[in-house]
């Protein structure tokens, strides 16, 4: 008995084993299905079993076939069985569909007779067109048993079944499949419109209605499941009022949409999306041609012209549809001439990526980096730029346009071929995913069964052996194509420029100079001829330097183009490369460290200050390759380095030059970090960090220069008979220096015991005069102008005084403004003990007991009013002058300083040289309402940032906004405003400072 059972089990296991070898994953269920209704006698048919095993999912194919045979009537079942065993083409088509699409298997189970549609596609070269699909759909909707709406849906899926069968058996390639799907969509729209007209003959008689396909439908590259983007355009028939005609057309368009999108009965075909129409969902569903033209001429945004690139009449009144496309086409091909065109398109792509949920980013076939959108955006951007002058590029189809770009030399042949292959693979993968359940999705599945089915269905497209591990092979192929698409997307828009100016290898194709110039103009280069010369100098030749720069420049050009002055960025890069191009580490750094290359591009195109500093010593590029290279250095480290450099020098001039060299390098470090947003996420924090860094740098430089000048004097005269301290004033003392600020200082000295006062004074005068001269002398290094005009008696008084002389002067002659100026006094260099004693001397003056007398308050207010009336430069706009204009720096600082003079003696927190810290302390103490303090702080930060931006952009200090448009755009970019929003910056500045001035009038002038 046991032996017989073992033999029986063995007999059962053999067919299961055969099924496993053929790719079935559930052989027990497969055996049951093969022995079930409809498949009797076919269980041992090797031809059928081999055919099932060749499908993407043999289990799914067998289940679908079983359901189809079971649902068919007896006669049809017999015919199907005979055809399956005798006709290989039909067998492959039917099982191919059933092994990929459970949705189409469901359709065949509901409508088993529809398998006959596969018989009509016997010939390989048969390619049905729009009219073929219209006839099929028209015949289908005559089925009275289903009703017109359901009959249309059934007829649509019948046609879809035929397209999928041809696709899955390789009868058509991707491009033809996508074109057939678009033609089927057009035929469906036309049939739905015909049904709508039958249901509403009055509407049909009142208007002419054309349906314009957009997106993938318009480009004849539709997916299996996708929203079908359309635009409706209508005209009244003769004798009909336009308003009434539009109402009628709207009824027809709405009825068409419902017929396609209704989910009842046989389910939806696909949603009809009309949101690409003028004004989107907020605009009327239907417009006349004149209304469309008026909108696009006046209101349309860049992306709307990009969308029109694919516009194509697909249904309705053919003459009206053709007129629509003909009227709008000229606008499409002039879109690249719009201001900020390229930036707008690129920004829209970035917004798409930013909108993808983080959990989906790595699974996105369409929208993510390296996805289908990267291909489409690259191709469309090139089309729109060059299609103005080259009609051969004006195709709405991505692959056709890519081929035209390659033929025209706008894209290299190898790149075009690589992009074409990647696009075909990604679209095919998307198609297979959608076919499974006929659902709109662009996400890679995560389930093992789904991935296995996809891999097997795409085996012919995978350049890897899929037999051992099909899922792994699929994943590798997908990632390979995605990486290639991403690489080419980054490169494609820019790289052909180089071919126009570089020495091309034999047989290569490049852009003509005219096409290259058009590309540069579209990118925003104001002088494309000069840009081409720079590119030629950088990329021509066969040297290693030229080869690496040909690799770098495509991406660098794009980064330059995102700035306010691409021309300056390219010129600066050429100058840096001319200086460092023979240095091995430089090109290796840029080639291997993408972050360093991007940072360099952004620094070189952000203005004049940082590039000017870099060009004086290009080796500072190296700090861009260090992850911590742009971090501000503390005063102690700077002082140590500068003093060491000074100590190694052989003369005063050489020593101060060494200190200035360190200062130049550190100025670049701070400016570069500022431009790149590395000083802090909050603008106020970044401003404070820059102020601290510049203050520490100038203090260390002064300390080093003082040491050098003292050493020089002593080398000639012997030991210096006095001690010297440098007291920072103004923004220097407040740790609020900007890039263009002078170093406001006071010099104080004290003779050493046993020294004659006159001799000590002459020595101190000589040292301080030499210090100022050396730091301000013409040089390749930026000067540090040392301003001592805030000293007693101003320019008429001695440059340096003893501590006792300062005490005597302040005791007898000090004015209110001098007490106010001393609020920001802080020792920064020289003898620390002398500096501390100077601070003790001035504290009673700047924080007077009992507060500042009323007469001094009146005097301070009078001086402030006079400055406003007399010091504003001729022609300057008081609403935008950052220093003494309305609500600017002086307004805020004088208000804060008045509070310090009045209350500093009783509130220790007010005893600070920093404006923002004093303002915060005043608010904390209740001297200023929190809302007023915030208004003043915001205005002060904004005005300070504008001054910093002006210096960074222009390379020279300024207290007003630049008048030149590019410079103003650069200032706006630094302050976080997008391209074309300079006017918004000015409006925001005026609004902010107007509010601040209102607070100043109340707090400083005592206005009600």
Residue pairs with C-beta under 8 A, 6 or more apart in sequence:
12 31
15 27
15 31
15 34
15 43
15 44
16 27
16 28
16 30
16 31
17 27
18 49
19 27
19 30
19 31
19 49
19 53
19 58
20 27
21 53
22 49
22 50
22 52
22 53
22 58
23 53
23 58
23 456
24 30
24 52
24 53
24 58
24 59
24 62
25 58
25 59
25 449
26 59
29 59
30 58
30 59
30 62
31 43
33 39
33 62
33 63
33 66
34 42
34 43
34 62
35 43
36 66
36 70
37 66
37 69
37 70
38 65
38 66
38 68
38 69
38 70
38 72
38 77
38 81
39 65
39 66
39 69
42 48
42 81
42 84
42 85
45 85
47 85
47 91
48 84
48 85
48 91
51 88
51 91
51 92
51 95
52 58
52 61
52 62
52 65
52 95
52 99
54 92
54 95
55 61
55 95
55 96
55 98
55 99
55 100
55 456
56 96
56 99
56 100
56 432
56 453
56 454
56 456
56 457
57 99
57 100
57 449
57 452
57 453
57 456
58 99
60 98
60 99
60 100
60 102
60 105
60 453
61 95
61 96
61 98
61 99
63 98
63 105
64 97
64 98
64 99
64 102
64 105
64 108
64 109
65 94
65 95
65 98
67 105
67 108
67 109
68 80
68 98
68 105
68 108
68 109
68 112
68 115
69 77
69 80
69 81
70 109
71 108
71 109
71 110
71 112
72 80
72 112
72 113
73 112
76 112
76 113
80 115
83 90
83 91
83 119
84 90
84 91
84 94
85 91
89 122
89 169
90 118
90 119
92 169
93 118
93 121
93 165
93 166
93 168
93 169
94 115
94 118
94 165
96 165
96 168
96 169
97 104
97 105
97 161
97 164
97 165
97 168
98 104
98 105
98 108
99 453
99 457
100 164
100 168
100 432
100 435
100 436
100 453
100 457
101 164
101 435
101 436
101 437
101 438
102 436
102 437
103 435
103 436
103 437
103 438
103 439
104 157
104 160
104 161
104 164
104 435
104 438
107 114
107 154
107 157
107 161
108 114
108 115
108 161
111 154
111 157
111 158
114 154
114 157
114 158
114 161
117 158
117 159
117 161
117 162
118 161
118 162
118 165
120 162
121 162
121 165
121 166
121 171
124 171
127 172
127 176
127 180
128 162
128 180
128 183
129 183
130 183
130 186
130 187
133 159
133 183
133 184
133 186
133 187
133 188
134 187
134 190
134 191
136 155
136 158
136 159
136 187
137 152
137 155
137 156
137 159
137 187
137 188
137 191
138 191
138 194
139 155
140 151
140 152
140 154
140 155
140 156
140 158
141 148
141 151
141 152
141 155
141 191
141 195
142 151
143 151
143 154
143 155
146 154
146 265
146 266
147 265
148 195
148 198
149 195
149 259
149 262
149 265
150 265
150 266
152 188
152 191
152 192
152 195
152 259
152 269
153 265
153 266
153 267
153 268
153 269
154 266
155 191
156 184
156 188
156 269
157 266
159 184
159 187
160 181
160 184
160 224
163 172
163 177
163 180
163 181
163 184
164 224
164 435
165 171
166 172
166 177
166 180
167 177
167 431
168 457
170 460
172 180
173 424
174 424
174 427
174 428
174 431
175 221
175 397
175 399
175 424
177 431
178 216
178 220
178 221
178 222
178 223
178 427
179 220
179 221
179 397
181 222
181 223
181 224
182 213
182 216
182 217
182 218
182 219
182 220
182 221
182 222
182 314
183 220
185 213
185 217
185 222
185 228
185 270
185 314
186 213
186 217
186 314
186 315
188 260
188 269
189 211
189 213
189 228
189 230
189 256
189 260
189 272
189 314
189 315
189 316
190 211
190 314
190 315
190 316
192 255
192 256
192 259
192 260
193 209
193 211
193 252
193 256
193 315
193 316
195 255
195 259
196 203
196 204
196 251
196 252
196 255
196 256
196 259
197 203
197 204
197 252
199 255
200 248
200 251
200 252
200 255
202 248
203 248
203 249
203 251
203 252
204 248
204 252
205 237
206 236
206 237
206 240
206 244
206 245
206 248
206 249
207 234
207 235
207 236
207 237
207 240
207 245
207 246
207 248
207 249
207 252
208 234
208 235
208 236
208 237
208 316
208 317
208 320
209 232
209 233
209 234
209 249
209 252
209 253
209 286
209 316
209 317
209 320
210 232
210 233
210 234
210 313
210 315
210 316
210 317
210 318
210 320
210 321
210 324
211 230
211 231
211 232
211 253
211 256
211 313
211 314
211 315
211 316
211 321
212 218
212 230
212 231
212 232
212 233
212 311
212 312
212 313
212 314
212 321
212 324
212 325
213 228
213 229
213 230
213 310
213 311
213 312
213 313
213 314
213 315
214 229
214 230
214 231
214 276
214 307
214 308
214 310
214 311
215 227
215 228
215 229
215 276
215 307
215 310
216 222
216 223
216 226
216 229
216 310
217 226
217 228
217 229
217 230
217 312
217 314
218 229
218 310
218 311
218 312
218 314
218 396
219 310
219 312
219 395
219 396
219 397
219 398
220 312
220 396
220 397
221 397
221 398
221 399
221 427
222 228
223 427
223 430
223 431
223 434
223 440
224 431
224 434
224 435
224 438
225 270
225 434
225 438
225 439
225 440
225 441
226 270
226 440
227 270
227 271
227 272
227 273
227 440
228 260
228 270
228 271
228 272
228 273
229 273
229 274
229 275
229 276
230 272
230 273
230 274
230 276
230 314
231 274
231 276
231 277
231 292
231 311
232 249
232 253
232 274
232 277
232 285
232 286
232 287
233 286
233 287
233 288
233 289
233 292
233 320
233 321
233 324
234 245
234 246
234 249
234 286
234 287
234 288
234 320
235 245
235 288
235 289
235 317
235 320
236 242
236 244
236 245
236 246
237 245
240 248
242 288
246 284
246 286
246 287
246 288
249 286
250 284
250 285
250 286
253 274
253 285
253 286
254 285
256 272
257 272
257 274
260 268
260 269
260 270
260 271
260 272
261 268
261 269
261 270
261 271
261 272
262 268
270 440
274 285
275 281
276 304
276 307
277 283
277 284
277 285
277 287
278 287
278 291
278 292
278 295
278 296
278 299
278 300
278 304
279 295
287 295
289 320
289 323
289 324
289 327
292 324
292 327
292 328
293 327
293 328
296 304
296 305
296 308
296 328
296 331
297 331
300 331
301 344
302 335
302 338
302 340
302 341
302 344
302 345
302 348
303 344
303 345
303 348
305 331
305 332
305 335
305 338
305 384
306 335
306 345
306 380
306 384
308 328
308 331
308 332
309 332
309 380
309 383
309 384
309 396
310 396
311 324
311 325
311 328
311 332
311 396
312 325
312 396
313 320
313 321
313 322
313 324
313 325
314 321
329 394
332 384
332 387
333 384
333 387
333 388
333 394
334 388
335 341
335 384
336 342
336 384
336 385
336 388
336 518
336 522
337 388
337 522
338 344
339 980
340 524
340 979
340 980
341 384
341 522
342 381
342 385
342 493
342 522
342 523
342 524
342 561
343 524
343 561
343 562
343 979
345 377
345 380
345 381
345 384
346 558
346 562
347 978
349 373
349 374
349 377
352 367
352 373
353 367
353 368
353 369
355 367
356 364
356 367
356 368
360 368
360 443
361 368
361 369
362 368
363 443
363 444
363 446
364 371
364 442
364 443
365 371
365 372
365 426
365 429
365 430
365 433
365 442
365 443
365 444
366 372
366 373
366 430
366 442
367 373
367 442
369 482
369 486
370 481
370 482
370 483
370 484
370 485
370 486
370 489
371 426
371 442
371 482
371 485
372 423
372 426
372 427
372 430
372 442
374 485
374 486
374 489
375 398
375 402
375 419
375 422
375 423
375 426
375 485
375 489
376 398
377 489
378 419
378 488
378 489
378 492
378 493
379 398
379 401
379 402
379 405
380 401
381 493
382 393
382 405
382 410
382 411
382 492
382 493
383 393
383 394
383 395
383 401
383 405
385 518
385 519
385 522
386 393
386 405
386 408
386 410
386 515
386 518
386 519
387 393
387 394
388 518
389 514
389 515
389 518
390 408
390 515
392 404
392 407
392 408
393 401
393 404
393 405
393 408
393 410
395 401
395 404
398 423
399 420
399 423
399 424
402 411
402 416
402 419
402 420
402 423
403 416
403 420
405 411
405 416
406 412
406 413
406 416
406 417
406 509
408 515
409 496
409 499
409 509
409 510
409 511
409 512
409 515
410 496
410 511
410 515
411 419
411 492
411 496
412 495
412 496
412 499
412 508
412 509
413 509
415 488
415 491
415 492
415 495
418 484
418 488
419 484
419 485
419 488
419 492
421 481
422 481
422 482
422 484
422 485
422 488
423 485
424 461
425 458
425 461
425 477
425 478
425 481
426 478
426 481
426 482
426 485
428 458
428 461
429 444
429 454
429 458
429 478
430 442
432 453
432 454
432 457
432 458
433 441
433 442
433 443
433 444
433 445
433 454
434 440
434 441
436 450
436 453
444 451
444 478
445 451
445 454
448 471
451 470
451 471
451 474
451 475
452 470
452 471
454 474
455 462
455 466
455 470
455 471
455 473
455 474
456 466
456 470
458 474
458 477
459 466
459 470
461 477
462 473
462 474
462 477
463 477
464 473
464 476
464 477
465 473
466 473
466 474
490 554
490 555
490 558
491 554
491 555
493 519
493 558
494 519
494 523
494 553
494 554
494 555
494 557
494 558
495 554
496 510
496 511
496 515
496 516
496 519
497 511
497 516
497 519
497 520
497 532
497 535
497 553
497 554
497 557
498 535
498 539
498 550
498 553
498 554
499 508
499 509
499 510
499 511
500 510
500 511
500 512
500 513
500 515
500 516
500 532
500 535
501 516
501 532
501 535
501 536
501 539
501 540
502 510
502 535
502 536
502 539
502 540
502 541
502 546
502 550
503 540
503 541
503 542
504 510
511 519
513 532
516 528
516 532
517 528
517 529
517 532
520 528
520 531
520 532
521 528
523 557
523 558
523 561
523 566
524 561
524 566
525 531
525 561
525 566
525 567
525 570
526 566
526 567
526 966
527 567
530 567
530 571
531 566
531 567
531 570
534 570
534 571
534 573
534 574
535 553
535 570
537 574
538 546
538 549
538 553
538 573
538 574
538 577
539 546
539 549
539 550
539 553
540 546
544 587
545 577
545 581
545 582
545 587
548 587
548 590
548 591
549 577
549 581
549 587
551 591
552 587
552 590
552 591
552 597
555 597
555 598
555 601
556 573
556 597
556 601
557 566
557 570
559 569
559 598
559 601
559 602
559 605
560 566
560 569
560 570
560 573
560 601
560 604
560 605
562 605
563 569
563 602
563 605
563 606
563 970
563 973
564 605
564 953
564 966
564 967
564 969
564 970
564 972
564 973
564 979
565 605
565 607
565 966
565 969
565 970
566 605
568 604
568 605
568 607
568 608
568 611
569 601
569 604
569 605
570 605
572 604
572 605
572 611
572 614
572 615
573 600
573 601
573 604
575 611
575 615
576 600
576 604
576 611
576 614
576 615
576 618
576 621
577 586
579 615
579 618
580 586
580 618
580 619
580 621
581 587
583 619
585 622
586 618
586 621
589 596
589 621
589 622
589 624
589 625
590 596
590 597
590 600
591 597
593 624
593 625
595 624
596 621
596 624
596 625
599 624
599 672
599 676
600 621
600 624
602 675
602 676
603 610
603 611
603 614
603 624
603 671
603 672
603 675
603 676
604 610
604 611
604 614
606 675
606 952
606 953
606 970
606 973
606 974
607 675
607 949
607 952
607 953
607 954
607 955
607 970
607 974
608 952
608 953
608 954
608 955
609 671
609 739
609 951
609 952
609 953
609 954
609 955
610 668
610 671
610 672
610 675
610 952
612 955
613 620
613 664
613 665
613 667
613 668
613 671
613 782
614 620
614 621
614 668
614 672
616 664
616 780
616 781
617 661
617 664
617 665
617 668
620 665
620 668
620 669
622 629
623 629
623 630
623 669
623 672
624 630
624 672
629 669
630 669
630 672
630 673
630 676
630 678
631 673
631 678
632 669
632 670
632 673
632 679
632 689
632 692
632 693
632 696
633 666
633 669
633 693
633 696
634 696
635 696
635 699
635 700
638 662
638 666
638 696
638 697
638 700
639 699
639 700
639 703
639 704
641 662
641 700
642 658
642 659
642 662
642 663
642 700
642 701
642 703
642 704
643 703
643 704
643 707
645 655
645 658
645 659
645 661
645 662
645 704
646 655
646 656
646 658
646 659
646 704
646 705
646 707
646 708
646 711
647 655
648 658
649 655
649 657
649 658
649 708
651 712
652 708
652 709
652 711
652 712
652 770
652 774
653 774
655 704
655 705
655 707
655 708
655 711
655 712
656 704
656 705
656 708
656 709
656 771
656 774
656 775
657 779
657 781
658 704
659 701
659 704
659 705
659 708
660 701
660 775
660 779
660 781
660 782
660 783
660 784
661 781
662 700
662 701
662 704
663 697
663 698
663 701
663 781
663 782
663 784
664 781
664 782
666 693
666 697
667 694
667 697
667 739
667 782
670 679
670 690
670 693
670 694
670 697
670 739
671 739
671 952
672 678
673 679
674 686
674 690
674 948
674 952
675 952
675 974
677 686
679 685
679 686
679 689
679 690
679 693
680 686
680 688
680 689
683 941
683 945
683 975
683 976
684 916
684 937
684 941
687 941
687 944
687 945
687 948
688 916
690 738
690 948
691 731
691 734
691 735
691 736
691 737
691 738
691 944
692 735
694 737
694 738
694 739
694 741
695 728
695 732
695 735
695 736
695 737
695 828
698 732
698 737
698 743
698 784
698 828
699 728
699 828
699 829
701 775
701 784
702 726
702 743
702 745
702 771
702 775
702 784
702 786
702 828
702 829
703 726
703 828
703 829
703 830
705 771
705 774
705 775
706 724
706 726
706 767
706 771
706 829
706 830
708 774
709 767
709 768
709 770
709 771
709 774
710 720
710 724
710 767
712 770
713 720
713 763
713 766
713 767
713 770
714 720
717 763
720 763
720 767
721 751
721 752
721 755
721 756
721 759
721 760
721 763
722 749
722 750
722 751
722 752
722 755
722 760
722 761
722 763
722 764
723 749
723 750
723 752
723 830
723 831
723 834
724 747
724 748
724 749
724 764
724 767
724 768
724 800
724 830
724 831
724 834
725 747
725 748
725 749
725 827
725 829
725 830
725 831
725 832
725 834
725 835
725 838
726 745
726 746
726 747
726 827
726 828
726 829
726 830
726 835
727 733
727 745
727 746
727 747
727 748
727 825
727 826
727 827
727 828
727 835
727 838
728 743
728 744
728 745
728 824
728 825
728 826
728 827
728 828
729 744
729 745
729 746
729 790
729 821
729 822
729 824
729 825
730 744
730 790
730 821
730 824
731 737
731 738
731 741
731 744
731 824
732 741
732 743
732 744
732 745
732 824
732 828
733 744
733 824
733 825
733 826
733 828
733 913
734 824
734 913
734 914
734 915
735 913
735 914
736 914
736 915
736 944
737 743
738 944
738 947
738 948
738 951
738 957
739 948
739 951
739 952
739 957
740 947
740 950
740 951
740 956
740 957
740 958
741 957
742 785
742 786
742 787
743 784
743 785
743 786
743 787
744 787
744 788
744 789
744 790
745 786
745 787
745 788
745 828
746 788
746 790
746 791
746 825
746 838
747 764
747 768
747 788
747 791
747 799
747 800
747 801
748 800
748 801
748 802
748 803
748 806
748 834
748 835
748 838
749 760
749 761
749 764
749 800
749 801
749 802
749 803
749 834
750 802
750 803
750 831
750 834
751 757
751 759
751 760
751 761
751 802
752 760
757 802
760 802
761 798
761 800
761 802
764 800
765 798
765 799
765 800
768 788
768 799
768 800
769 799
771 786
772 786
772 788
775 783
775 784
775 785
775 786
776 783
776 784
776 785
776 786
777 783
788 799
789 795
790 818
790 821
791 797
791 798
791 799
791 801
792 801
792 806
792 809
792 810
792 813
792 814
792 818
793 809
801 809
803 834
803 837
803 838
803 841
806 838
806 841
807 841
810 818
810 841
810 842
810 845
814 845
815 859
816 852
816 856
816 857
816 859
816 860
816 863
817 859
817 860
817 863
818 845
819 845
819 846
819 848
819 852
819 856
819 901
820 846
820 860
820 894
820 897
820 898
820 901
822 842
822 845
822 846
823 846
823 897
823 900
823 901
823 904
823 913
824 913
825 838
825 839
825 842
825 846
825 913
826 839
826 913
827 834
827 835
827 836
827 838
827 839
828 835
843 911
846 900
846 901
846 904
847 900
847 901
847 904
847 905
847 910
847 911
848 901
848 905
849 905
850 905
851 901
851 902
851 903
851 905
852 860
852 898
852 901
852 902
856 901
857 898
857 902
860 894
860 898
860 901
861 1004
861 1005
864 890
864 894
864 1004
867 884
867 890
868 878
868 884
868 890
871 884
872 878
872 881
872 884
872 885
873 881
873 960
876 885
876 959
876 960
877 885
877 960
878 885
878 886
879 885
879 886
879 990
879 993
879 994
880 960
880 961
880 986
880 989
880 990
881 888
881 959
881 960
882 888
882 889
882 943
882 944
882 946
882 947
882 959
882 960
883 889
883 890
883 943
883 947
883 959
884 890
884 959
885 959
885 960
885 993
886 993
886 994
886 997
887 939
887 943
887 992
887 993
887 994
887 995
887 996
887 997
887 1000
888 939
888 943
888 993
889 940
889 943
889 944
889 947
891 939
891 993
891 996
891 997
891 1000
891 1004
892 915
892 919
892 936
892 937
892 939
892 940
892 943
892 996
892 1000
893 915
893 940
894 1000
894 1004
895 936
895 999
895 1000
895 1003
895 1004
896 915
896 918
896 919
896 922
896 936
897 918
898 1003
898 1004
899 910
899 918
899 922
899 927
899 928
899 1003
900 910
900 911
900 918
903 910
903 922
903 925
903 927
904 910
904 911
907 921
907 925
909 921
909 924
909 925
910 918
910 921
910 922
910 925
912 918
912 921
915 940
916 937
916 940
916 941
919 928
919 933
919 936
919 937
919 940
920 933
920 937
922 928
922 933
923 929
923 930
923 932
923 933
928 936
928 1003
932 999
932 1002
932 1003
935 995
935 996
935 999
936 996
936 999
936 1000
938 992
938 996
939 992
939 993
939 995
939 996
940 996
942 988
942 989
942 992
942 993
943 989
943 993
945 974
945 975
946 961
946 971
946 975
946 989
947 957
947 958
947 959
948 974
949 970
949 971
949 974
949 975
950 957
950 958
950 959
950 960
950 961
950 962
950 967
950 971
951 957
951 958
952 970
952 974
953 962
953 967
953 970
953 971
953 974
954 962
954 967
961 968
961 971
961 986
961 989
962 968
962 970
962 971
965 982
968 982
969 979
969 982
971 982
971 985
972 981
972 982
972 984
972 985
973 979
975 985
977 984
977 985
1001 1007
1002 1008
